[in-house]
Amino acid sequence: MVTLRQVGVVRVRGGGGRSMLGGMQTNTDRDPAAPLVEVAEFRTDSRYRLVHFAGAGWEPLAPEEFEPRVHELFPELDPHDSAKVHWADRPWEWPAWHPGEA
């Protein structure tokens, strides 16, 4: 299980909402066969799922944020392409959340 604290996520405002892992962005060591998007394990203690974008780092995303963010970073990527979008488990599922909950 990966947590925000473990991966050192920093949310940058004014930079298109980009996150950086450890303050650094790089694609030089990326395996071209590796997924561009990785979705971490399903958790019930948050309404978000952690999503890693190649070159941008980890971001906690709600279901309504996922596809727009994928298209923002990778305009030509089909979010349903299992070769480029890897789900650790429970694809396309987000924890239940009701407005007004913390």
C-alpha positions as a Markdown table, in Angstrom:
| # | Residue | x | y | z |
|---|---|---|---|---|
| 1 | Met | 0.0 | 0.0 | 0.0 |
| 2 | Val | 1.3 | 3.4 | -1.0 |
| 3 | Thr | 0.4 | 6.5 | 1.0 |
| 4 | Leu | 0.8 | 10.1 | 0.1 |
| 5 | Arg | 3.4 | 10.5 | 2.8 |
| 6 | Gln | 5.4 | 7.5 | 1.5 |
| 7 | Val | 5.7 | 8.9 | -2.0 |
| 8 | Gly | 6.2 | 12.5 | -1.0 |
| 9 | Val | 3.4 | 14.0 | -3.1 |
| 10 | Val | 3.5 | 17.7 | -3.5 |
| 11 | Arg | 0.4 | 19.3 | -5.1 |
| 12 | Val | 1.5 | 22.3 | -7.1 |
| 13 | Arg | -1.0 | 25.1 | -7.7 |
| 14 | Gly | -0.7 | 27.3 | -10.7 |
| 15 | Gly | 1.2 | 24.5 | -12.5 |
| 16 | Gly | -1.9 | 22.8 | -14.0 |
| 17 | Gly | -2.4 | 20.9 | -10.7 |
| 18 | Arg | 0.7 | 18.8 | -11.4 |
| 19 | Ser | 2.2 | 16.7 | -8.7 |
| 20 | Met | 5.8 | 16.0 | -8.4 |
| 21 | Leu | 7.4 | 12.9 | -6.7 |
| 22 | Gly | 10.2 | 14.1 | -4.5 |
| 23 | Gly | 10.2 | 17.5 | -6.2 |
| 24 | Met | 11.5 | 16.0 | -9.4 |
| 25 | Gln | 10.0 | 15.2 | -12.8 |
| 26 | Thr | 11.8 | 13.0 | -15.3 |
| 27 | Asn | 11.1 | 10.5 | -18.0 |
| 28 | Thr | 14.7 | 9.6 | -18.8 |
| 29 | Asp | 14.7 | 6.3 | -16.9 |
| 30 | Arg | 11.1 | 5.3 | -17.9 |
| 31 | Asp | 10.6 | 1.9 | -19.6 |
| 32 | Pro | 8.7 | 2.6 | -22.8 |
| 33 | Ala | 6.6 | -0.6 | -22.2 |
| 34 | Ala | 5.6 | 0.5 | -18.7 |
| 35 | Pro | 2.1 | 1.9 | -18.2 |
| 36 | Leu | 1.7 | 5.7 | -18.4 |
| 37 | Val | -0.9 | 5.6 | -15.6 |
| 38 | Glu | -0.9 | 3.4 | -12.5 |
| 39 | Val | -3.8 | 3.3 | -10.1 |
| 40 | Ala | -2.9 | 2.2 | -6.6 |
| 41 | Glu | -4.9 | -0.2 | -4.4 |
| 42 | Phe | -8.5 | 0.4 | -3.5 |
| 43 | Arg | -8.9 | 1.8 | 0.0 |
| 44 | Thr | -12.1 | 2.4 | 2.0 |
| 45 | Asp | -10.7 | 5.2 | 4.3 |
| 46 | Ser | -10.6 | 7.8 | 1.5 |
| 47 | Arg | -12.8 | 8.8 | -1.4 |
| 48 | Tyr | -9.7 | 9.1 | -3.6 |
| 49 | Arg | -7.5 | 6.6 | -5.3 |
| 50 | Leu | -3.8 | 7.4 | -5.7 |
| 51 | Val | -2.9 | 7.6 | -9.3 |
| 52 | His | 0.7 | 7.8 | -10.7 |
| 53 | Phe | 1.2 | 9.6 | -14.0 |
| 54 | Ala | 4.5 | 9.0 | -15.8 |
| 55 | Gly | 6.5 | 12.2 | -15.5 |
| 56 | Ala | 4.1 | 13.9 | -13.1 |
| 57 | Gly | 4.1 | 11.7 | -10.0 |
| 58 | Trp | 1.3 | 10.6 | -7.6 |
| 59 | Glu | -2.0 | 12.4 | -7.2 |
| 60 | Pro | -5.1 | 11.6 | -5.1 |
| 61 | Leu | -8.1 | 11.7 | -7.5 |
| 62 | Ala | -11.8 | 11.4 | -7.1 |
| 63 | Pro | -13.7 | 9.4 | -9.8 |
| 64 | Glu | -14.8 | 12.5 | -11.6 |
| 65 | Glu | -11.2 | 13.8 | -11.8 |
| 66 | Phe | -9.6 | 10.7 | -13.3 |
| 67 | Glu | -10.5 | 10.8 | -17.0 |
| 68 | Pro | -10.1 | 14.6 | -17.3 |
| 69 | Arg | -6.6 | 14.4 | -15.7 |
| 70 | Val | -5.6 | 11.5 | -17.9 |
| 71 | His | -6.6 | 13.5 | -21.0 |
| 72 | Glu | -4.9 | 16.6 | -19.7 |
| 73 | Leu | -1.5 | 14.8 | -19.4 |
| 74 | Phe | -1.9 | 12.3 | -22.2 |
| 75 | Pro | -4.4 | 13.7 | -24.8 |
| 76 | Glu | -4.2 | 10.7 | -27.1 |
| 77 | Leu | -4.4 | 8.0 | -24.3 |
| 78 | Asp | -7.5 | 5.9 | -24.0 |
| 79 | Pro | -8.1 | 5.5 | -20.3 |
| 80 | His | -9.5 | 2.0 | -21.0 |
| 81 | Asp | -6.2 | 0.8 | -22.6 |
| 82 | Ser | -5.0 | -1.8 | -20.2 |
| 83 | Ala | -1.5 | -1.8 | -21.6 |
| 84 | Lys | -1.0 | 1.9 | -20.7 |
| 85 | Val | -3.3 | 2.2 | -17.7 |
| 86 | His | -2.7 | -0.3 | -14.9 |
| 87 | Trp | -5.1 | -0.8 | -12.0 |
| 88 | Ala | -3.6 | -2.5 | -8.9 |
| 89 | Asp | -7.1 | -3.9 | -8.2 |
| 90 | Arg | -10.8 | -3.2 | -8.7 |
| 91 | Pro | -10.6 | -1.3 | -12.0 |
| 92 | Trp | -12.8 | 1.7 | -12.4 |
| 93 | Glu | -14.0 | 1.4 | -8.7 |
| 94 | Trp | -13.7 | 4.2 | -6.2 |
| 95 | Pro | -14.7 | 4.0 | -2.5 |
| 96 | Ala | -18.2 | 5.1 | -1.7 |
| 97 | Trp | -18.5 | 8.7 | -0.7 |
| 98 | His | -21.5 | 10.9 | 0.1 |
| 99 | Pro | -21.5 | 14.7 | -0.1 |
| 100 | Gly | -21.0 | 16.2 | 3.3 |
| 101 | Glu | -18.6 | 13.5 | 4.4 |
| 102 | Ala | -15.1 | 14.5 | 5.3 |
